[in-house]
Each structure stands twice: as structure tokens, then as C-alpha cells.
Amino acid sequence: MTETLFGGPTLPPAYPERAAWGTAPKLRAWQQEALDLYLAKSPRDFLAVATPGAGKTTFALRIASTLIDSGAVNRVTIVAPTDHLKRQWADAAAKVGIAIDPNFKNSDGQHGRGFIGVAVTYAQVASKPMLHRAKTEAARTLVILDEIHHGGEALSWGDGLREAFDPAVRRLSLTGTPFRSDTSPIPFVEYAEDREGIRRSKADYTYGYGNALRDHVVRPVMFMAYSGQMRWRTSAGEEMAASLGEAAVTKDITSHAWRTALNPAGEWIPAVLAGADKRLSEVRRTVPDAGGLVIATDHEDARAYAGQLKRITGESPTVILSDDAKASSKIEEFSAGEKRWMVAVRMVSEGVDVPRLSVGVYATSTSTPLFFAQAVGRFVRARKRGETASVFLPSVPQLMALANSMEMERDHALDRPEKEDGDGLFNPEDSLMEEANREEKASDSLTKGKFEALDSQASFDRVLFDGGEFGTGGEVGSDDEMDFLGIPGLLDAEQVGTLLRQRQHEQLNRKNRKAPAAESQVPAVPDHRMLMDLRNELAKNVAAWAARTGTPHGVVHTKLRTVCGGPPVAQANEEQLQSRLRKLQDWFIGRK
């Protein structure tokens, strides 16, 4: 094995020791494979898609070092979504001997002496594309486009990027979420027609969450879903009530119930924050510096959530607001420290590296696939094998679907029809970047019209993990909730699945032990509500398995009947339904 610029061997294990952001001394297996592919092709354009936390920065800096050493390039321009990320890139590059100026302004004209290049934002390039074109033409330039999906955020941005960097001798595009809700083509990305005639983005190398999880490069994520009863008053003065996440309601009712849950004056948020803090305490038994992040919709909610966390923990959390000039330094201070909680408006959703974040609370109204993936990406970056992540969220259908599809690989599709949705809240095809990355205001779709949240109650719903669902629900503070909040903080993915299955089995046994006492007092009449709940739970799990395997729902039900015995679902009794649920969990854990 040969020595590299980073001082380590070129063929590492899949899981190297944690290093400073973007400066791992060894390449992970996927990074080496992607680097070998890049060097073999020597392309002008290269798109690398890697799940958040996998190490895209280290990969990109290794390519930059190789090209600089070979003389292929003598200037580097890094384009990032935010000012904070510009500084992170510059710091990471400096640690491997590449001097990048993150303080360059368009008005400067030239970067500072001693630097080989600059780090700029997409907005900075779009505002003065000809300036950046002149700098690109003046040297053999490598352009690194971090989170390239931002390049299609607006027509002017895409045009600006093409104008500025068309002369570059090399362009390396990176993203962890290679999809957008609109059909604007992303600059420097190749599109190829699929069998349906739809043009889709074509990556040169892809490393998804599922592969990263199997390689122990990222943490397994448990989603702790909470439901509860909500009550609110509409703009017409009518009082409404609904259970959060109830399936048989309209999108409008779901959105209002969700909004009521997120209201700081209710009881849902304090109960969920308390549960998340208990989970964080459990994780800190084995990971002493583990931290938590609450992602809020707007500044007002963020401050209110911070106050509630202080009452729960006795410690003031770090609050990150988009209009705070010290936001970046606060994030860095929190990352390097041991404080328990940070509360942020959506600006922390993408790219910000705080490796010790282990517990999250998704307390925002945004439900787009891109934002959700980026938000969860804040918790999956692993430092050592066995660390787990837990994300607490409202039990609403849109978020449940996104949580169940964590391993789904996505691409950017052109040529598809625009989708219309009357209320605009939950349609993942609505103005994704405007909705997902807007920092300073709450979602317009949740602030239109008069609305008054009256009260909210929280209850533990279930745990979602690896496409499966676990738990039978329970009151806040109950043994049913603590069974899952108390799961150890150091487990690999297989151990998490095994333990979740065990806790599920214990809860079912506990409920069954209580049943005989009731049966002795009344005739043995089937509980139609329990049967309906079991059928619904079975249907959800069958749907999740069907989505994972590509098997039609009916085929899955037929196989379950063959393996477990019994009549069709509509005629099955409680024992037969539970048997099929247990068998499905076996399949999820064993991936049979």
C-alpha cells in the first residue's frame, strides 16, 4: 500500500476512525472505489451522490489534492449553499494543505494572497457570474459544487452557474439528496431517458443510506412517533378535534391537527421534548457527549421550545436563528462542547456538521422529501461503530411515509407533469427549495387565515425502523413508552432490530396477560376495535414490505397465510393476525 497526501494507506477498512470534518486520514471503501473510478475516467464532469454523513468532503478534497499534485489544475473554486459551509470547507481544506479563502467577496475581484482558490455561495455566483467566469478562465480551475441540487433553485441561478463555470477544466458535483420537486435541469448534471421516456439524473457514482448502514458508515435511525388528541378553533369559529395522524381525515384536518401539536402553548410539545430528553439521557450513558437538536418552524417557536427545554433540563439550550450574526460560531461552539440541546430554525437542515448529535425532534411543518432527508442527515453521521440516532416526530402520514423510505434511492426527473394540490402543505412537488430552505418565516401554508390552537395531548404511538413498525402505543410516561426510550445508545443496526422486535413481543405478551381477567367477567366476544387496529397495523407493515421488495400486496398476504395458516385477513382472529405481524417482523429483521 502506498502513502497518500493524508498520511494513511490508500486501502482502508470501510469504517475509519472519526477525523475532523472532511479530513479522514484513510479513505472509506466507497471513497476509494469512487476515486478509482474518477481517476480511470478522468472526466470533465463527475456527479457523486452519497448519503449525508458518508464523507463526500473527504472524497472531494482527495480528488482536489490529486489534481493539484499532478498539475491538472492550479485553482480550486468551492461552491456551497451557505456562508457557514464555506468556512467549513475552508477549514477542512486547510487541514490537508489546500489554502481556500472563504472570505472572498464579489467586490474584492481577487482572492487573498497565498490562497489557491475561494469558497463562495450559489447566490454569490448567481449575482456576478461574469466575474466568476473571468476567474475560472484565468487558471486551470477545478470547481467543486457542494449540494449541486441548489443549482436548479431558480432559472437565474442555473444560468449563472453555467455562465461562470463553463470554462472550468474540471467540475465535481456532490449531493446527498439528488432530487428536486421542480423540473428545472441542474447544471452540469447528465440526464438519461428511462423506459417511460422520462429524463432522469444520472450519477457517476452512488452510495446510498442502505449501503452506508450496512458498512457501518452511518448510524441506524429509530423514528419515535407520537400521536395524541388535538383540539382547535377554525377561522369560522368552529371547534374541531382529531387524533394526530388519524388516517380517515382530510388533509386540511391533518394539517390543523399537526399545527396544533407544534403549538408551544399545548401539552404535546412539552411531552415529546421530555421524552426526547429521557432518550438523550439514556444515550449519554454510553456516549457522554451526545447532543440533541430541535428543528423548529420559526423563530417564535424556537425560543418557546428553548424555554421548555430549560425547564425540563435545568440547562439553557443553544438557540440558532437565521438572523443571528453569531449563528456559525454558536454551532461550532455547540459542536465542540457537551451541552445537551440545540434549538434551530430550519437553517441547520443541510450540510452543518455536528457529529455528536444523536437525538432529534422534528418540530417543523415542512414535509418535503428533500428537507426531511437533509434534516435526518444531521443525525446519521457516525463517529464510532454502534452509535444510534433517534428522531422524534409527529405521527402524521406524510412523515411516516418518509421515515419508512429512508433507504429509497431517488433521482431528479424531468418531463413529468406538474402536480396540483389545493392546500399545498403536504404535496412534495410544491416549490421545494423555497419551502424547505426558507429560514426566516414559517410555512405560508400553515400561517394563512385565522386559527386558534386550543389544547393538545400527547401519546406514544410507535417506533419506525428499517421499514418496520414496532410498539403497541401507550401513554406518555408508561412502561410501553419507556420500553423504547430506554434502548441502549450503542447498538449496530442488527442489534437495534433484534431489540425492537423483542420489546414488541414483550408488549404483546403483557397485553395478553391482562386479557384473561377481563374475559372471566364477560362472555368471550371478539373485540372488534382491537381486530380493526391489528388489521390496520398488518396492512401498514405489508405495505412497507411490498415497497421494499417490489412484491404486490396481495402476494405478501398470500405468503403470510401460507406460512402462518388461517383465513383471509377479514376473517382472521386476534391470534392469527398477531402471528402474521410477528412473521413480518421476522422478515424485516432477517431481510428474508
N, C-alpha and C positions, 0 to 999 in steps of 0.2 A: 504494500500500500504506500502511496506517496503522500508527502506532506502538502498541505494546502495553505493558502493565504491566511486561513483562520487558525492554523496551527494544529489541526487534527487530521485523522485519517479520512480518506475520501469515501470509504465504505463503512458506514456506521450501523449500529442496530436501528430498528425502526423507532426506538424511543430514546433519544439522547437526554442527558441531564438538562434541566432548565437553565437557560442562559438569559442574558439581557435581551430585550426585545430586538429581534432581527439579527442577533449575533451569535447564534448557536455555534460552538466550536466544531461540531460534527453535522453532517447532513443526515437528515432522516432518509429512510429508504425511498419515499416518494420524491423527495427533493433531488436525490441523486439520479433517480430514473428520469425525472423531468429535465435535469441539467444535461444528462447524456443525450436525450432527445434533441434538446436545443442545440448543443454543440454539433451533433450529427447533421442537423438540417441547416444550421447557420442562417436562419430566416431573417428577413427584414421585419416581419410582424409575427408575434407569438402571443397567444392568449392562454394563460394558465388559470384554471378555475380550481380553487382549493377551499375547503370549508373553513370558516373562521376559526382561528386558533391553530391551524395546521402548520404555519410557518412560511407564508408567502414572502415576507420581508427578507428572511434569510436566503431564500431561493433567489430573489431578485438581486440582492447585494452580491451573491456569489457570481451571478452572471455579469454584473457590472464590473466586478474585480477582474474576472477572466477577460472581458473585452478590453478593459483598460490595459491590463498587463500585455495583451497581445498586440496592442496598438490599433485595434479595430475602431475604437472610439477614443476621443480625448476630451469629451464633455458629457456631463450627465444632467438631465433635467427630470426631476421627480414631480409629478402632478398628483395632488391629494385632495380629498374633499374639504378638509378644514385646516385652519391655522394650527390647531393642536397637533394634527397628524403631520404637518410639515416639520414641526420641531422633533416629533418622534422619529421620523425618517432621518433627519439630520443627525440626531444623537446616535442612532443605530449605525449609520454610515461612518460616523467618526470613529466608532469603536473598532471598525475593520479597516481604517486607514483611508477612507474616502471622504474628502472635505466638501460638504454641501452647505450652502448658505441658505438658511430658511427665512432670513430677514429681508431678502431681496424684494424691492417694491418696483412696480412698473415705472415709476418716476425716476428710479435710480439709473436706468439704462444699462448698467453693467453690474455684475456681482462683485463682491469684495475680493481683494487680493488674497491669494493663497487657496482659493476655492476652485474645485474642478467643475462645479455646477451649482444649480439652485434647486430649491424645493418651493413650488408655487401651488396655488389652488386652482381648481377648474374655473371659478369665477374670475380669477386674476388673468388667466389666459384668454377667456372669452371677451374680456373688456379691452384687451390690447393684442389681438392675435398677430398683427404685423410686427410688433416689437419682438414677440417671441419667435416669429419666423426668421427675422434677421439674426437673432442669437443662434437659432438652430442651423442656419445656413453658414454661419461664420466658423463652424467647427464640425468635426465628425461626432455627431450627437446621438447618444442613447437616451430615449425618452421612456421613463417608467410611469405608466398610467395606473395608479392605485385606485381600486374600485371603479373600473372603467365604465360600469353601467351609468355613472353620473354623466358621462359624455353625451348621452341622449336626453338629458334632462330638459333641454329646450333646443329648438332648431338653431338658435344663435350660438348656443354652446357647442353643438356638434360642428357647425360650420367653422367656429373659431378654432376648435381643436384641429380640424383638417387643414385650415389655413396655416396655423402656427407650426404644425409638426409634419406636414407633408414632406419637407426636405430631409427629415431625420434619416440617418443611415440604419438605425435600429429602433424598433418600438416594442416594448414589452408591456403587455396589458395584463392586469391582475384583477381578480374579483372572487369573492366568496359567494356572491348571490347573482349569477349571470342571467337575470331576467328583469323585465320591466313591465309595467301594466300597459304602456302605450305601444304603438307600433313604429316609433321613431328609430331608425337604424343607429346603432352605436358605432362611432368612428373606429376605423382600423380593425373591425371585427368581421370575420368571414361568415357569410350566410350560405346555407345549402338547402335545397328543396327536399322535403321528406316525401313519403309515398302519397301523401294527400295534397302535394303541391304547395305546402306552406314552407316558407323560408325560415329556417331556424339557425340560431347562432352555432358556430362550430368551433369548439375549443381544441387547441393543440394538445393540451394535457388537462385531465380532470381528476381530482382527488376529493371524493365526496365524504360526507359525515359518516356514512356507514363504514367505509373503508378505514377512515381515521379512527373510528371507535374500535374496530377490530384490531388495529395496530397499536391501540392504547396511546394514541397521539392526542386525543381529546377525551374529555370526561363524559361519562354517561349522564344523561339528564333525566331526572324524575320531575314530572309536572304534577304539582299538588293543586287539584281543582277544588274550588269552594263554591257552593251554591247558597241558597237561603231565600227567605221571603222578602220581597221588596214592595213598598207602597209609595205612590207619588200622586201629585195633582197635575192634570194636564192644563194646557193653555185655556181650555174651555171651562175650567173649574171642576172637572170631573175627577173623582178619586179613583185610582186604579191600583190593582195589586196583582202580583205574579211571582212565581218562583223563578229565580235566576237560572237561565239555561233550560227552562221548560220547552219541550220540543213543539207542543201543539199551540204555539202562539205566533203572531205576526212578527215580521222584522221590526216594525215600529215599537211593539210592546217589548221585544227583546232589547232594543236599543235604550228604551227608557228604564227598563229594569237594570241594565248594565250601568247606565249613568247614575241611577240611584245607589247602586253598590259602591261606586267610586266616590260618592259624596263624603267628604271628611266628617260631616256632622252626624253621619249614621253610625251604626254599630258594626257593619260588615267590614269596613277597612280596619278599624282597631283590632277586631278579632283575627283577621288574616295577618296583620302585622305582628300580633302577639304570637301566632302560630309560626310565622317565619322566623321570629327571633328565637323561639324554642328550638326550631330546626338548626339555626345557626349555632346555638349553644352546644347542641349535640355534635355538630361537625367540628367545632373548636376543641372538643375533647382530644381529637387526633390530629387536627390541623389548627394549631393555636392562633395563627394569624388570619384565618378565614374571615372574609368580609361579605357584607350584603349590599345589594343595590335595589332601591325602589325607583321604578321608572314611572314618572307622573305625566299627566296630560298637559298641565300648565303650571305657571309659577305659583299661583294661589294654592293649588292643591299640593304642590311640592312643599311649600312652607308648612301647611297644615299637617301633612304626613310626618314631616320632621318633628313637629311638636308632639305628635302622638308617640313617635319612637323614643323621644326623650323621656316621656312619662313611663314608657314600658321598660326602658333600659337604664334610665338614670344618666345617660350619656348623650350629649348633643351630637347628632349626625352631621356629616359634611353635606352641605347643600350646594348643588351645582346648577346655576341658572345661566341661560344663554346670553344675558346682557351684563354678566359679571366679567369685568376685565381680568379678574384673577382666577377664572374658571380653570384654565390649564394648570396653573400652579397648584390649585386645590386638588385636582385629580392626581397630579404627581405626588403630592404630599400624602394623600389617602393611600395611594398605591404602595408607597414606601413604608407606611405606618402599620398600626394594628387596630385602628378604630373599627368598631363593629359595622356601622352603617353609613352609606352614602345615599342621598336622595337627589335625583336629577330629572329635569325635563328632558325630552327625547333626544337631546344632543349627544348623549353617551351611547346611542344605539349602534354606532358603527365605528370600527377601527380603533377606538380607545382601548389601550391595553392596561388592564388592572388584573394581573393573573390570580390574585388571591380572592377574587370574587367567586363565591361558591353558592350563595343563596340569593335569589332574585324575587321581587314582587312586581308582576306585570300589572301596574295600576294605571294604565292608559287606555284611551278609547280607540287607538289605532289598531286595525286588524288586517293590514295588507300583508301578503306573504313576504315581501322584501323586508319590511320593518320588523316583523316577527322574527325572521331568520337572523337579522342583524342584532336584534335585542338579545335573543338566546345565545348568540355568538359571544356575548360578553362574559358568559359563564362557563364556556366549554374549554377554554384554554388550560391545558393540564401542565402542572409543574413536575409532578411525580406520579408514578403509576398508582392507581387506586383512588385518587380523588374523585368525588362525585359532585354533581351540581343538582340543585333543587330550585325550580321556578314555580312560584305560587301565582295562580291566575284565576279569573272568574270562570265559572263553568258555563260558558256560552258556546253554542255550536261552532261558530267560526274559529275560535281559538282552540277548541278541542280538535277540530279537523287539522289545523296547522300543527298542533302538538303531535298528533298521530302520524304525520307525514314528515317527520324530521329527517328521515333518510332518503326522501324523494329527491332525485336529481332534476333540476329544472333548466330550461334554456330560454332564450329570448326569441319569441316567434313574431314574424312579420306576416302580413297578408291576412290576418284573421279579422273578423268583423268586430267592430266596437260594441261592447255590451252596455245596455242601458239599465239603470236601476233607479227607481223612483226616489228612495230615501238617500241613496248614495253612501250610507255608512259602511255596509259590510261587503260591497262589491269590490273584489280585489282588482278589478280593471279600472277603477276610478283613479285619476291623477295621482299616481302612486308616489312619485317623488315629492310633489307638493304636499301631500297628506302625510307621508311617512317621515320626512326630514325637516318639516317646518318646526322651528324651535320655540318661537316666542308666543304662539297662540294655541288655544285649544282647537280641536277639530271643529270646523264650521258646522258639520252635520250634527254635532251634539249641542251646539250653542244657539241654534236657530229657534226662535219662538220662546214663549214663556214656559217655564217648567219649575215645579217645586218638589224636591225630594222630601218625603215625609218621614219615613223610617226604613231601616234595613236590618235584617238579621242574617247572621252567617251560620252555615253548617258545612261540615266536611263532606265532600262529595266522593272523590276517588283519586287514585294516582294513575297517571298515564306514563307508560314507559315502553319503549321499543315496539310501538304499535299495539300494545295490550293495555287493558284497563284492570285495576286492582282496587279492592276495598268495597265495602257494602254501605258506605256512608256512615254518618254519625254526628252527634252534637259536638260543638266546639268544647274542647277540654275532656272529651270522653276517651275511654280506652281505645275505641275504634280509630280516633284521630291520632292518639299517641303511638299506636302501633306503627304508624308510618313516619311520624315526625321523629321518632327515636331510632330510625335506621342509622347504623354507623356511617361515619363520614368517609371512611377509607374502604372502598369495595370496588372491584372491577365490574364490568358490565354483566358478566355471567353471574357473579355473586349477587348483584342487585336484583336480577331477575329471579334467582332462586329464592332470595329472602322475601321479595314481594309476593311470590306465589305461596310461600309458607304463611305469611301474615294473612293473606286472603283465605287460606284454608282454615286457619285458626279462628278467624272471624265467623266464617260459615258454621264451624263446629259450635262456637259459642252461641250463635243464634239458634242452632238446632237443639242445644241442651235446654234452652229456655222454652222450647215449644211443648214438651210433654206436659208441663204444669198447666198450660192453657188448655191442652187437649183433654185433660182429665175433668175439666169443668164444663166443657161444652161438647156437643156431638162433633165427630170428625168431618167437618165441612171444609172443602178446599178454600183457601184464601185467594180470592180472585185478584186482589191487588198485588199480592206477592207474586202470583203467577205472571201477571202482566209485567211487573218490574223485571222478573227473570227473563221473560221473553224479549223485552226491550234490551236488556243487557246482553243477551245472547246475540241479538241482531246487530248490536254495535260491534261486538267482537268479531262476528262473522264478516261484517263489512270491512273491518280493519285487516283481517286475514286475507280477504279477497283482494283488497287493494295492494297488499304486499306481494301476493303470489300471482296475481292476474287470473285467479280462478273465479268463475262465476259464483254468485252467492248460492244458487240452488245446488251446485255441485258440492260446495262446502257443507251445506246442511245434509245432503245425502250421505256424504262420507261420515259425518258425525253420527247419523242414525245407524250406519253400518257398524261403526266402531263401538258405539255405546249402547245400541239397541233402543227399542222403544218406538212409539208412534211419531207422526209429524209434530212439529213444534206446537201447533194449535191444540193438539190433544195430549201433549206430554205433561206429566205431573211435576211437582217441585223437585223431587229426587232426580228424575230423568233430565230436567233442564240443568240442574247443578252439575250433574255428571258431564254433560256436554260442555259446560263452561270450563270445568276443570281440564277436560281434554284439550280444549282450545288453548288454555294457558300452557299446557304441556308443549303444544306445537310452537307457541310463541317463544318460550324459553329455550326449547331444543332446536328451533328453526327446522322442524321436520317437514 
